[in-house]
Each structure stands twice: as C-alpha cells, then as structure tokens.
Amino acid sequence: MARQKGIIKLKGTIGDITFYKTQDGHLAREKGGIDASRIASDPAFQRTRENGSEFGRAGKAGKLLRTALRPLLLNSADSRMVSRLTQAMVKVIQADTVSDRGLRNVIDGETELLFGFEFNIRGKLGTSLYAPYVGAIDRVSGEITVDLASFMPANMLAAPSGTTHFKIISAGAEVDFEAETYVVATSETAILPWDATATAAINQTNAVTPASTKPLFLALGIEFYQEINGQMYPLKNGAFNPLAIVKVDSGV
C-alpha cells in the first residue's frame, strides 16, 4: 500500500496498480489476489474459508447489536466503530469452545468479552464519567438498570471545551443473535447544566423481556450540549459523546 502525493489524485486501475480513496487519504496498491472460485473449492484454502465464515458471522452479529442500540449510536459513534465492533465480535466467536472451526458462533462464544466496548474512541466513557455508577441486569424481571448517586458535574464529568449542558443516556438490549431480532429500551435524563451544582440521584430502568434466555446488554453514555441564545445544540454534532457497554449477561 502506497500513499498518493501530488495535486492530482487518481481513482481506478491503471495496469496492475489500483488507486483509491480511504479515510486515511488517497492510496495505491498492486492489483492481485487469488481467484475466488479457487478459494471456494481448493482444499488448500480450507482455513481461509473457515475464517471467512466466522468473520461474516461476526459482521452480522455486530450489525444486529448496532441496530439494537441505534437510538443512542446516532450521536455517539466514531467513523471506525463498525470495524472495531466486528473485530470484538470475532473474539467473542473465537471463544466458542464447543463448535467446530468455521462453525463457531456468538451464542456459544463469550459475549462478556464485549464488556467495556467503547463506541466512540474520540470520547470514551472511561475518561469522561468519573461519577460512580452501578449497573445491574435482573434477568427474571427483565429490568436493566443504572444508578448514579448525586454528583457535581464540573468535578465528575470531563466535558469537551464549549460544553454548557449534558444528559445521561442508557439502553437495555436483549439480542437474539440466532433469530436476528432484539428488544431494546432506552432512558435519558433532562438536559442538565454542567456546573458546580450537584445533580439529583439518577436512576434509569430499561425493561426488556422478563425471564429471557438471550444475551442482555447495558449501554451507558453522555450527550454534551452547548447553550447559545437559549437554545441547546449538540456539541460539535456529538463528536465527543461517549457510549460504552457497561454490563453484559450472556444468557443461558
């Protein structure tokens, strides 16, 4: 892979060189590769086919989780979140110790490995929220909760420059990776001032299916705002809003 320089940037293929644009700029690489039909049938590529099958399964699982959390992700995701989540799902699948290679899956893997996943590397929850919180998943009742005791925002929230207000958001998601369905509930506080005045205690309950046997997730995040002439605007279009998975219950 080479980086294109100069005033004129190329796209397309010239001879054996392919020119293309990515988030990292205009790049070029040598054209090549192995014929797809050979990869699909040649015994020498058995491992490749197995890896490809599991990678595709990871991509579908990541998409389903993203779709379930979409109400929160609209304002809290970085440009490479999709690929990062897919890689995290690959690790979940690789933790499956009962299925044959190539057939490993999320259900028999370890969804707990998604604990701590940050959806926005430009603004991580772990370096934004210092107020203690307690997340809980009650599988019997279907209640997925998060509680924060009263805290002083100016001291306990590392807010981006320009912040005047914020709100705490959360979601509880029940995800059926086999049927490719989900149940999700979300909560949010009112828009609160980012100042030295202590908040009230925050208690959010997100209800999904009682007694579910599917994986359950709790996501917690913050949205930052700037007040201008009495109006609230998402700070820098939400570029620094953190959101993370803070509790996981894999199911039975």
MIMI-433095 format. One line per 5 residues: number of its first residue (from 1); their letters; for each residue x, y, z of C-alpha. Coordinates in Angstrom, 2 decimals. Each point is the difference from the previous one (the first is absolute). Example, Ala and Ser with C-alpha at 12.3 -4.5 7.8 and 13.67 -1.06 7.14 Angstrom:
1 = AS = 12.30:-4.50:7.80; 1.37:3.44:-0.66
***
This chain:
1 = MARQK = 0.00:0.00:0.00; 1.38:3.38:-1.01; -1.24:3.52:0.63; -0.74:2.24:-2.99; 1.70:3.40:-0.02
6 = GIIKL = -0.30:2.94:-2.29; -2.84:2.26:-1.13; -1.85:-2.51:-2.17; -1.44:-3.01:1.83; -0.94:-3.13:-1.96
11 = KGTIG = -2.85:-2.46:0.38; -0.29:-3.30:-1.86; 2.48:-2.48:-1.47; 2.90:0.65:-2.34; 1.85:-3.14:-1.00
16 = DITFY = 0.67:-1.94:3.19; -0.46:2.98:2.33; -3.33:0.88:1.65; -0.53:3.56:1.28; -2.66:0.67:2.63
21 = KTQDG = -1.07:2.37:2.78; -0.37:-0.93:3.70; -0.37:1.80:3.31; 3.79:0.08:0.09; 0.29:1.81:-3.31
26 = HLARE = 0.63:-0.98:-3.63; 1.81:-3.34:-0.23; 1.32:-2.39:-2.64; 0.65:-3.73:0.04; 1.05:-2.70:-2.39
31 = KGGID = -2.84:-1.85:-1.65; -0.03:-3.71:0.75; -1.56:-2.76:2.02; -1.15:-3.57:-0.40; -2.96:-1.02:-2.12
36 = ASRIA = -3.18:-0.16:2.12; -1.04:-3.40:-1.42; 3.30:-1.50:1.15; -0.45:1.35:3.53; -3.52:-1.47:0.05
41 = SDPAF = 1.05:-3.53:-0.95; 3.74:-0.62:0.37; 0.79:-2.09:3.14; 3.07:2.17:0.51; -2.32:2.89:0.90
46 = QRTRE = -2.11:-1.86:2.55; 1.27:2.20:2.84; -0.71:3.09:-2.08; -3.59:-1.11:-0.57; -0.45:-0.74:3.69
51 = NGSEF = 1.40:3.39:1.01; -2.18:1.73:-2.58; -3.12:-1.74:1.27; 0.66:1.04:3.57; 0.92:3.55:-1.00
56 = GRAGK = -3.28:0.31:-1.90; -1.87:-1.29:3.04; 1.77:2.59:2.15; -0.98:2.76:-2.41; -3.68:-0.98:0.13
61 = AGKLL = 0.07:-0.20:3.80; 1.63:3.41:0.26; -2.58:1.50:-2.34; -2.84:-1.44:2.08; 1.41:1.47:3.22
66 = RTALR = 0.55:3.36:-1.71; -3.57:-0.02:-1.27; -1.32:-0.78:3.47; 1.94:2.94:1.47; -0.60:2.33:-2.94
71 = PLLLN = -2.05:2.56:2.02; 3.13:0.72:2.05; 2.58:-0.56:-2.74; -1.43:2.71:-2.25; 1.94:2.55:2.05
76 = SADSR = 2.72:-2.16:1.57; 2.16:-1.92:-2.47; 3.33:0.54:-1.73; 0.64:-0.66:-3.69; 1.75:-3.32:0.63
81 = MVSRL = -2.39:-1.36:2.59; -1.46:-2.58:-2.41; 3.34:-1.66:-0.70; 1.03:0.15:3.66; -3.24:-1.66:1.08
86 = TQAMV = 0.39:-2.68:-2.65; 3.47:-0.80:1.32; -1.41:-0.18:3.53; -2.67:-2.42:-1.24; 2.70:-2.13:-1.63
91 = KVIQA = 1.57:-0.44:3.44; -3.42:-0.91:1.44; -0.41:-2.68:-2.68; 3.54:-1.31:0.41; -0.78:-0.61:3.68
96 = DTVSD = -2.52:-2.69:-1.06; 1.53:-3.24:1.29; -2.75:-2.40:-1.08; -0.50:0.62:-3.74; 2.30:-1.10:-2.82
101 = RGLRN = 2.30:2.57:-1.56; -1.95:1.93:-2.62; -3.26:-0.67:1.86; 0.80:1.89:3.18; -2.65:2.57:0.90
106 = VIDGE = -0.96:2.80:2.39; -2.46:-2.03:2.07; 2.58:-2.63:0.90; 2.72:2.64:0.32; 0.61:2.52:2.76
111 = TELLF = -2.09:3.15:-0.41; 1.45:1.19:3.31; 3.06:0.94:-2.05; -2.05:2.97:-1.25; 0.02:1.47:3.50
116 = GFEFN = 1.71:3.38:-0.09; -0.33:0.44:-3.78; 0.19:3.72:-0.83; -2.10:1.08:-2.98; 1.79:3.34:-0.34
121 = IRGKL = 3.79:0.05:0.32; -0.04:3.80:-0.30; -1.89:0.24:3.28; 0.20:-3.05:2.23; -2.33:-0.54:2.93
126 = GTSLY = 2.93:-1.23:2.06; 1.74:3.37:-0.28; -3.15:2.17:0.08; -2.13:-1.24:2.89; 1.66:-0.13:3.41
131 = APYVG = -3.16:-0.10:2.07; -0.51:-3.53:1.39; -2.90:-1.97:-1.47; -1.55:-3.41:0.55; -1.29:-1.98:-2.96
136 = AIDRV = -2.17:-3.07:0.51; -1.79:-2.60:-2.12; -2.94:-1.80:1.62; -0.72:-2.82:-2.42; -3.12:-1.15:1.86
141 = SGEIT = -1.78:3.37:-0.11; 1.59:1.12:-3.25; 1.13:3.27:1.59; 3.37:1.37:-1.11; 0.90:2.89:2.27
146 = VDLAS = 2.66:2.60:0.71; 0.18:2.18:3.09; 2.17:3.03:0.69; 0.11:1.69:3.38; -0.11:3.80:0.11
151 = FMPAN = 3.19:1.49:-1.49; 1.49:3.36:-0.93; 0.22:0.12:-3.82; 2.90:2.45:-0.20; 2.11:-2.34:2.13
156 = MLAAP = -1.19:-3.41:-1.16; -0.49:0.50:-3.75; 2.99:0.69:-2.26; -1.92:2.00:-2.58; 1.35:1.28:-3.34
161 = SGTTH = 0.77:3.69:-0.39; -3.17:2.00:-0.60; -2.30:-2.24:2.05; -2.70:1.76:2.00; -2.45:-2.89:0.51
166 = FKIIS = -0.23:-3.77:-0.18; -2.31:-2.95:0.47; 0.51:-3.60:1.08; -1.35:-2.66:-2.37; -0.31:-3.76:0.27
171 = AGAEV = -1.47:-2.99:-1.79; -0.85:-3.56:0.88; 0.09:-2.43:-2.91; -1.07:-3.63:-0.32; 1.61:-1.42:-3.15
176 = DFEAE = -0.86:-3.31:-1.67; 3.01:-0.56:-2.26; -1.50:-3.20:-1.47; -3.40:1.41:-1.00; 1.57:3.43:-0.71
181 = TYVVA = -2.56:1.83:2.13; 0.26:2.27:3.01; -1.93:1.86:2.68; 1.35:3.33:1.20; -1.04:2.68:2.49
186 = TSETA = 1.71:3.34:0.52; 0.08:2.69:2.69; 1.34:3.52:0.27; 0.12:2.79:2.54; -1.11:3.52:-0.71
191 = ILPWD = 2.72:2.27:-1.39; 1.94:1.04:3.12; 2.44:2.86:0.58; 3.69:-0.86:0.05; 0.92:2.02:3.07
196 = ATATA = 0.85:-0.30:3.68; -3.58:-0.74:1.08; -0.56:-3.58:1.12; -2.48:-2.03:-2.01; -2.83:-2.00:1.49
201 = AINQT = 0.56:-3.75:0.14; -0.48:-1.57:-3.44; -1.83:-3.31:-0.29; -0.76:-1.44:-3.43; -1.91:-3.22:-0.68
206 = NAVTP = -0.14:-1.58:-3.46; -2.45:-2.90:-0.18; 0.36:-2.90:-2.44; -1.62:-3.48:-0.05; -0.31:-1.53:3.49
211 = ASTKP = 1.76:-3.36:0.43; 1.74:0.31:-3.37; 2.69:-2.55:-0.80; 1.71:2.26:-2.55; 3.10:2.17:0.51
216 = LFLAL = -0.78:3.26:1.80; 2.00:3.23:-0.22; 0.10:3.29:1.87; 1.42:3.01:-1.84; 0.72:3.28:1.76
221 = GIEFY = 0.94:3.33:-1.52; 0.07:3.78:0.18; -1.17:2.62:-2.47; 1.64:3.44:0.20; -1.75:3.25:-0.95
226 = QEING = 0.81:3.66:-0.44; -2.59:2.64:0.80; -0.09:2.90:-2.44; -2.64:2.73:0.38; -2.23:-2.27:2.02
231 = QMYPL = 0.19:-2.90:-2.45; 1.74:-3.34:0.64; 2.25:-1.31:-2.75; 1.82:-3.37:-0.02; 3.62:0.92:0.59
236 = KNGAF = 1.95:-0.37:-3.26; -2.80:-2.21:-1.35; 0.63:-2.56:2.71; 3.58:-0.69:-1.09; 1.15:-0.54:3.60
241 = NPLAI = -3.03:-1.71:1.50; 1.10:-3.19:1.80; -1.96:-3.26:0.00; 1.17:-3.36:1.32; -1.28:-3.45:0.90
246 = VKVDS = 0.21:-0.08:3.80; -1.80:-3.27:0.81; -0.49:-3.29:-1.85; -1.91:-3.15:0.88; 0.58:-2.73:-2.58
251 = GV = -3.17:-1.92:0.66; -0.68:-3.70:0.46
***
